[in-house]
């Protein structure tokens, strides 16, 4: 609305067309090319600061992160989300220090995932990556990771199934996936 885009994309169009490279989506739907990612993130941050109470972290996030940590699982974040927004949300929830590393503004998730796995010194085939986007799951698969689609985001389950080996409806369901893999001989989380 700030840039007078008409018509505004519908929620169905958003679910169908949005990717982690959200600038392509906005340009496709009429955002002027002169508007940068920095400009969009500034507006998003402004909106977020006004409406923080509307932006909720998943109710089972604490339980999931602590469940993974209790199993000695390294937990990291690779996200297209703007750094200021994501770090603020995690900080307010007291979770920021539980993720290492936290990588934000990742427009090319394949590169970001590859770098993160290398940085952590983990075999990519032993990494479970959860994403609510099609391109995030494709990037994980292309990087040799185990992609898990999260149905709680904007992309439909049908779209997620294109690349995700597993679909979860709640974050805490990943603990069952980890427990199954942990029992496979030779698999180390």
C-alpha positions as a Markdown table, in Angstrom:
| # | Residue | x | y | z |
|---|---|---|---|---|
| 1 | Unk | 0.0 | 0.0 | 0.0 |
| 2 | Unk | 2.9 | 2.3 | 0.8 |
| 3 | Unk | 4.0 | 2.1 | -2.9 |
| 4 | Unk | 0.5 | 2.1 | -4.3 |
| 5 | Unk | 0.5 | -1.4 | -5.7 |
| 6 | Unk | -2.9 | -2.2 | -7.1 |
| 7 | Unk | -4.4 | -4.7 | -6.9 |
| 8 | Unk | -2.7 | -6.0 | -3.8 |
| 9 | Unk | -1.9 | -9.7 | -4.2 |
| 10 | Unk | -4.4 | -12.0 | -2.6 |
| 11 | Unk | -3.5 | -14.5 | 0.1 |
| 12 | Unk | -3.9 | -17.3 | -2.5 |
| 13 | Unk | -1.4 | -15.6 | -4.8 |
| 14 | Unk | 0.9 | -15.1 | -1.9 |
| 15 | Unk | 0.7 | -18.8 | -1.0 |
| 16 | Unk | 1.2 | -19.8 | -4.6 |
| 17 | Unk | 4.0 | -17.4 | -5.7 |
| 18 | Unk | 6.0 | -16.2 | -2.7 |
| 19 | Unk | 9.6 | -17.5 | -2.3 |
| 20 | Unk | 12.4 | -16.6 | 0.0 |
| 21 | Unk | 13.5 | -14.2 | -2.7 |
| 22 | Unk | 10.5 | -12.1 | -1.8 |
| 23 | Unk | 11.7 | -9.2 | -3.9 |
| 24 | Unk | 10.9 | -11.1 | -7.1 |
| 25 | Unk | 7.3 | -11.6 | -5.8 |
| 26 | Unk | 6.9 | -7.9 | -5.0 |
| 27 | Unk | 8.4 | -6.8 | -8.3 |
| 28 | Unk | 6.1 | -9.2 | -10.2 |
| 29 | Unk | 3.1 | -7.7 | -8.5 |
| 30 | Unk | 4.0 | -4.2 | -9.3 |
| 31 | Unk | 6.6 | -2.9 | -6.8 |
| 32 | Unk | 8.7 | -0.4 | -8.6 |
| 33 | Unk | 12.2 | -1.7 | -9.4 |
| 34 | Unk | 13.7 | 1.4 | -7.7 |
| 35 | Unk | 12.5 | 0.0 | -4.4 |
| 36 | Unk | 15.3 | -2.1 | -2.8 |
| 37 | Unk | 15.3 | -5.0 | -0.4 |
| 38 | Unk | 16.6 | -2.6 | 2.2 |
| 39 | Unk | 13.6 | -0.3 | 1.6 |
| 40 | Unk | 11.1 | -3.2 | 1.9 |
| 41 | Unk | 12.8 | -4.5 | 5.1 |
| 42 | Unk | 12.7 | -1.0 | 6.6 |
| 43 | Unk | 8.9 | -0.9 | 6.0 |
| 44 | Unk | 8.5 | -4.4 | 7.4 |
| 45 | Unk | 10.6 | -3.5 | 10.4 |
| 46 | Unk | 8.4 | -0.4 | 11.0 |
| 47 | Unk | 5.2 | -2.4 | 10.7 |
| 48 | Unk | 6.6 | -5.1 | 12.9 |
| 49 | Unk | 7.6 | -2.7 | 15.7 |
| 50 | Unk | 4.0 | -1.3 | 15.6 |
| 51 | Unk | 2.3 | -4.6 | 15.6 |
| 52 | Unk | 4.8 | -6.8 | 17.5 |
| 53 | Unk | 2.0 | -8.4 | 19.6 |
| 54 | Unk | 0.4 | -9.8 | 16.4 |
| 55 | Unk | 3.7 | -11.6 | 15.5 |
| 56 | Unk | 3.8 | -14.7 | 17.6 |
| 57 | Unk | 6.5 | -17.3 | 17.6 |
| 58 | Unk | 5.2 | -20.9 | 17.3 |
| 59 | Unk | 3.7 | -22.0 | 20.7 |
| 60 | Unk | 5.9 | -25.2 | 20.6 |
| 61 | Unk | 9.1 | -23.4 | 19.7 |
| 62 | Unk | 10.6 | -23.4 | 23.3 |
| 63 | Unk | 9.7 | -27.1 | 23.8 |
| 64 | Unk | 11.2 | -28.0 | 20.4 |
| 65 | Unk | 14.4 | -26.2 | 20.8 |
| 66 | Unk | 15.0 | -27.4 | 24.4 |
| 67 | Unk | 14.0 | -31.0 | 23.3 |
| 68 | Unk | 16.6 | -30.9 | 20.5 |
| 69 | Unk | 19.3 | -29.3 | 22.8 |
| 70 | Unk | 18.7 | -32.0 | 25.4 |
| 71 | Unk | 19.6 | -34.6 | 22.7 |
| 72 | Unk | 22.8 | -32.6 | 21.9 |
| 73 | Unk | 21.5 | -31.5 | 18.6 |
| 74 | Unk | 23.0 | -28.3 | 17.2 |
| 75 | Unk | 20.3 | -25.8 | 16.3 |
| 76 | Unk | 20.8 | -23.0 | 13.8 |
| 77 | Unk | 18.6 | -20.7 | 11.8 |
| 78 | Unk | 19.0 | -19.9 | 8.1 |
| 79 | Unk | 16.2 | -17.5 | 7.1 |
| 80 | Unk | 15.2 | -15.0 | 4.5 |
| 81 | Unk | 13.7 | -12.9 | 7.3 |
| 82 | Unk | 15.1 | -9.5 | 7.9 |
| 83 | Unk | 17.9 | -9.7 | 10.6 |
| 84 | Unk | 16.5 | -6.9 | 12.8 |
| 85 | Unk | 13.0 | -8.6 | 12.9 |
| 86 | Unk | 14.2 | -12.1 | 13.5 |
| 87 | Unk | 16.8 | -11.3 | 16.1 |
| 88 | Unk | 14.3 | -9.1 | 18.0 |
| 89 | Unk | 11.7 | -11.8 | 18.1 |
| 90 | Unk | 14.1 | -14.4 | 19.3 |
| 91 | Unk | 15.6 | -12.0 | 21.8 |
| 92 | Unk | 12.3 | -11.1 | 23.3 |
| 93 | Unk | 11.4 | -14.8 | 23.6 |
| 94 | Unk | 14.8 | -15.5 | 25.3 |
| 95 | Unk | 15.8 | -17.9 | 22.5 |
| 96 | Unk | 18.5 | -16.0 | 20.6 |
| 97 | Unk | 21.4 | -17.6 | 22.4 |
| 98 | Unk | 20.1 | -21.1 | 21.8 |
| 99 | Unk | 20.7 | -20.9 | 18.0 |
| 100 | Unk | 24.2 | -20.9 | 16.6 |
| 101 | Unk | 24.5 | -19.5 | 14.0 |
| 102 | Unk | 21.6 | -17.3 | 13.2 |
| 103 | Unk | 21.8 | -16.3 | 9.5 |
| 104 | Unk | 19.3 | -13.8 | 8.3 |
| 105 | Unk | 18.5 | -12.1 | 5.0 |
| 106 | Unk | 19.4 | -15.3 | 3.1 |
| 107 | Unk | 18.1 | -14.8 | -0.4 |
| 108 | Unk | 20.1 | -17.7 | -1.8 |
| 109 | Unk | 19.4 | -20.4 | 0.8 |
| 110 | Unk | 21.4 | -23.1 | -1.0 |
| 111 | Unk | 24.6 | -21.0 | -0.5 |
| 112 | Unk | 23.6 | -20.1 | 3.0 |
| 113 | Unk | 22.8 | -23.7 | 3.9 |
| 114 | Unk | 26.0 | -25.0 | 2.4 |
| 115 | Unk | 28.1 | -22.4 | 4.3 |
| 116 | Unk | 26.3 | -23.1 | 7.6 |
| 117 | Unk | 26.8 | -26.8 | 7.4 |
| 118 | Unk | 30.4 | -26.4 | 6.6 |
| 119 | Unk | 30.8 | -23.9 | 9.4 |
| 120 | Unk | 29.3 | -26.3 | 11.8 |
| 121 | Unk | 31.4 | -29.2 | 10.6 |
| 122 | Unk | 28.4 | -31.5 | 10.0 |
| 123 | Unk | 27.9 | -34.0 | 7.2 |
| 124 | Unk | 25.0 | -32.5 | 5.1 |
| 125 | Unk | 23.3 | -35.9 | 4.9 |
| 126 | Unk | 22.9 | -35.7 | 8.7 |
| 127 | Unk | 21.2 | -32.3 | 8.8 |
| 128 | Unk | 17.5 | -31.9 | 9.0 |
| 129 | Unk | 16.4 | -28.5 | 7.7 |
| 130 | Unk | 12.9 | -27.2 | 8.4 |
| 131 | Unk | 11.4 | -24.6 | 6.1 |
| 132 | Unk | 7.9 | -23.4 | 5.3 |
| 133 | Unk | 8.8 | -22.5 | 1.7 |
| 134 | Unk | 9.2 | -24.5 | -1.5 |
| 135 | Unk | 12.5 | -22.9 | -2.4 |
| 136 | Unk | 13.9 | -23.5 | 1.1 |
| 137 | Unk | 13.1 | -27.2 | 0.9 |
| 138 | Unk | 14.5 | -27.3 | -2.7 |
| 139 | Unk | 17.7 | -25.6 | -1.5 |
| 140 | Unk | 18.0 | -28.1 | 1.3 |
| 141 | Unk | 17.6 | -31.1 | -1.0 |
| 142 | Unk | 20.0 | -29.6 | -3.5 |
| 143 | Unk | 22.5 | -29.1 | -0.7 |
| 144 | Unk | 22.3 | -32.7 | 0.4 |
| 145 | Unk | 20.3 | -32.0 | 3.6 |
| 146 | Unk | 17.1 | -33.7 | 4.7 |
| 147 | Unk | 14.3 | -31.2 | 3.9 |
| 148 | Unk | 11.3 | -31.1 | 6.2 |
| 149 | Unk | 8.4 | -29.0 | 5.1 |
| 150 | Unk | 6.5 | -27.0 | 7.7 |
| 151 | Unk | 2.8 | -26.7 | 6.9 |
| 152 | Unk | 2.3 | -23.7 | 9.3 |
| 153 | Unk | 3.7 | -21.2 | 6.8 |
| 154 | Unk | 2.2 | -19.6 | 3.7 |
| 155 | Unk | 3.0 | -22.4 | 1.2 |
| 156 | Unk | 0.5 | -25.2 | 0.7 |
| 157 | Unk | 1.4 | -28.7 | 1.7 |
| 158 | Unk | 1.1 | -29.7 | -2.0 |
| 159 | Unk | 3.8 | -27.2 | -2.9 |
| 160 | Unk | 6.0 | -28.3 | -0.1 |
| 161 | Unk | 5.8 | -32.0 | -1.1 |
| 162 | Unk | 7.6 | -31.2 | -4.3 |
| 163 | Unk | 10.9 | -31.2 | -2.4 |
| 164 | Unk | 10.3 | -32.0 | 1.3 |
| 165 | Unk | 10.9 | -35.6 | 2.4 |
| 166 | Unk | 8.7 | -35.1 | 5.4 |
| 167 | Unk | 5.9 | -32.7 | 6.3 |
| 168 | Unk | 5.3 | -31.5 | 9.9 |
| 169 | Unk | 2.3 | -29.5 | 11.2 |
| 170 | Unk | 3.9 | -28.6 | 14.5 |
| 171 | Unk | 7.6 | -27.8 | 15.1 |
| 172 | Unk | 7.8 | -30.3 | 17.9 |
| 173 | Unk | 7.2 | -33.2 | 15.4 |
| 174 | Unk | 10.8 | -32.8 | 14.3 |
| 175 | Unk | 11.8 | -34.4 | 17.6 |
| 176 | Unk | 10.2 | -37.7 | 16.4 |
| 177 | Unk | 12.1 | -37.5 | 13.1 |
| 178 | Unk | 15.4 | -36.9 | 14.9 |
| 179 | Unk | 14.6 | -39.8 | 17.3 |
| 180 | Unk | 14.0 | -42.1 | 14.3 |
| 181 | Unk | 17.2 | -41.1 | 12.5 |
| 182 | Unk | 19.2 | -41.4 | 15.7 |
| 183 | Unk | 18.3 | -45.1 | 15.9 |
| 184 | Unk | 19.6 | -45.7 | 12.3 |
| 185 | Unk | 23.0 | -47.3 | 12.7 |
| 186 | Unk | 25.8 | -44.9 | 11.7 |
| 187 | Unk | 23.6 | -41.8 | 11.8 |
| 188 | Unk | 24.8 | -39.2 | 14.2 |
| 189 | Unk | 22.9 | -36.0 | 14.9 |
